[in-house]
Amino acid sequence: IKDKKGVENIVADHLSRLNNPKVTAKEKTINAEFPDEQILAVSEIPWFGDIANFKSSGVVPEDFNYQ
């Protein structure tokens, strides 16, 4: 199928009008509850900000070590 400028695409219009019962059933049963929801916490300080600050300022943080 080639689309040409200024020409109506009949196939795309036809496909957009098809009904899919599985999709419409899912749309009706949207649940706002999240049973698998978990609370997460950061256990270590993110290192990316330290590296970005080092690269921009040139000042080495005290806790940097050579690994």
BELHU-V141981 format. One record per helix or strand. SS is the DSSP state (H for helix, E for strand). FROM is the first residue (numbers start at 1). LEN is the number of residues. If there is no record, write none. Layout:
<<SS FROM LEN> <SS FROM LEN>>
This chain:
<<H 10 7> <H 21 8> <H 48 10>>
